[in-house]
Amino acid sequence: MSTHAPPGMGTVYRAVLDTMAEHGPLQPPIAQIARLAFTNRQFLYRNWPNPKVLFRDACAAELDRLLDRAAEVPGTWDEPLPPTCHVIAQIVRAARLLREHPVTQTTARTSPDLCLAALTGPVTPFHGQALQWVRGRLYTLHPGKDSDTLAEALFTVAAPFALIPPTPPSPAERTRLDGQLRAALHSCLSTTPACTTCD
């Protein structure tokens, strides 16, 4: 008789995301998630009260991971990014990472109403998670009371660029969308581009 150690959270969450990318976000098959995580459905039901909680936890962890990656935008050695351009570059990168994520692309194709609801519906925990990240970036530039309102404006401008993948995707379209978002964010901040990346 062989026994297997239970999978780590990262393994389970990756199995959830891979299954959602294949089948869409509404009802990814639990049996496939268990198989990809090298476990069984009983393990999943023991550790999460229901599949929706499992899906939510996996998506929240993935959003954290993508936002951490987006925050790592460096300045170049030849031309360090000015502070405003650095924040804008982080938000543009976050929008691109979300837009190009396999789950976002499958959702836009199979359940476009969910993308629309995310843009126009009531605030969700994912909105709060992403908005808090934008606030953190912006606070370094505008530590005053108006930073919350400004963060909400930047978030509102960036959200469509994060949740509506182009069809078909292409490097030229990526460049165009990044440039449009960069210009819109500079406009929100009432700044003119101060570096060759943003200009």
N, C-alpha and C positions, 0 to 999 in steps of 0.2 A: 504494500500500500504506500503510495507516494503522497506527500503533503506539500502544499505550496504556501509560501508566505503571502499574506494579503498584499495587494498592490498599494503603492504609495498614492497620495492624492494627485500628484502630478501625472501619474500613469492613467488614473481614472479620468481626470479632466481632459487629458489629451485624447482618450478614447471617445469621450463625449463630443469634443470639438470635431474630431475626424468624422464621426457619425453624422453630426449636424451638417457638416460640409457636404456630405454625400446625399443625405436624405432631406435636408431642410430642417428648420428649427422647431416645427410644430410638434411632431411626435417621432423623434428619432428612436429606432427600435432598441429597447433595453437589452435584448439578447445580443445584439451586435456590440453594444457598448461593453457588456460583460466579457464577450469574447476578445475584443481588442485590448481590454484591461487585464486579460489573463486571470479572470475570476468568474464568478457566477452571479446570477440575478439576486440570489439570497443575500450575498455580501452587500450588494448595492442597496437593497431594501432594508437591511439591518442598519446601515450607516447614514441613509438619507430618508426622511419621513415619506417623501414621494418623489417621483421623477422630476417634477418642476423645480424642486429645491436643488436637486443635483445639477440640472441644466443651468439654473441661475448661478450656483456657486462656481461652476466651470467657466461660465461666461465672465463673471466678475473677476476671477483669477486671471483669465486671459486678457481682459481689459487692463488690469494692473500691469501685466507683463508688457503689453504694447505701449502703454503710457510711459513706463520706465525706459523702454527703448527709445521712444520719441524724445525724452528729456536728455538723451546723451548726444544731442547735436553739438559737435565741437566747432569752435572757430578755426580758421585755417592759420597756419604759421605765418603766411605772408600778409594776411589781412584778418585779424581777429574781428568777429562780428560785433558791431555795436550792441549794447544791451537790448534795445527794442527789436532789432533785427534778429537777435538770438532767440528771444521769446517767440517771435513770429515764425522763425524757422522750426522751433519745437512744435508749435501748433500745426503748421503745415505738414510736418512729418507725421504727427499723430493722425491727422486726417487721412493721409495717404496710407499709413499702415492699416487703419480700420477699413478704408475703402477697398484695399486690395486683399483683405483677409478672406480666406475661402468661405468662412461662415457668412460674412456680409454678402459676398458675391452670390452664394446659393440662396440666401434670404431674398435678395433683390430679384432673383430669377423665379423662385418658387412661391414666395409670399410677399409680394411688393407692398401689400397693405400693412405689413408689420413695419417696413421702413417708413411708410407714410405716417403711421401711428407714432413712431419714435420721433418724427419731426414735428408733428402737430398735436399729439395727444398730451395727456397729463404727465407731469414729471415722474420719472421712474428712478429706482435706485441706481441704474446705470447712468442716467443723466446726472444724478448727484455725484457719482464717482468721477465722471469726466469733468464736470463743472468745478469740482474741488481741485482737480489737477490744474485746470486753467487758472483758477484763483491763485494757486501756489506760484505759477509762473509769473503772473501779473503783479503779485504783491511786491516782487523785487523792484518793479518799475514805479508802481503807484501804491505806496503803503497807506494811503488815506482811506477815508470812509467810502469814497466813490469807486474803489477798486472792485467791489462786488457787482455794482451795476455795469461797470465796464467789462468785467469777466463774463457776465451773462450776455452782453452784446457780442463779444468775441466768440463765445460758445455758439450762439444762435447763427452767426455768420458761418462758422466752420462746420456745423452739423450736416448740412446738405452735402458738403464736399467729402464727409466721412461715410455717409450712409447710402449714397447713390453712385454705384460703380458705373463707369462708362461702358457702352456696348458698341463695338467690341473694345476692349482695353488695348492700348498701344503706348509705346514710349512717348510719342508726340502728344497723345492725349494726357498722359501723366504730367508732362511738362506744362501743358496749357492749363490744366486744372490747378497745379501748384502755383503757377504764376497768377492766376485769377484770385485764388485765395490769399496769396501774399499781398496783392494790391488791395484787396478788400479789408484785410486786417490792418494794413498801414492807414487806410482811410478811417477805420474805426478809432484808431489811436491818434488820428490827426497828425500823422508824421509823414515825411517824405522819405523814400528809401535812402538809407545812408551807407549802403554797401553795394558792391557790384552784384552780389547774389540777388538782392531784392530789387535792384534798379532795372 
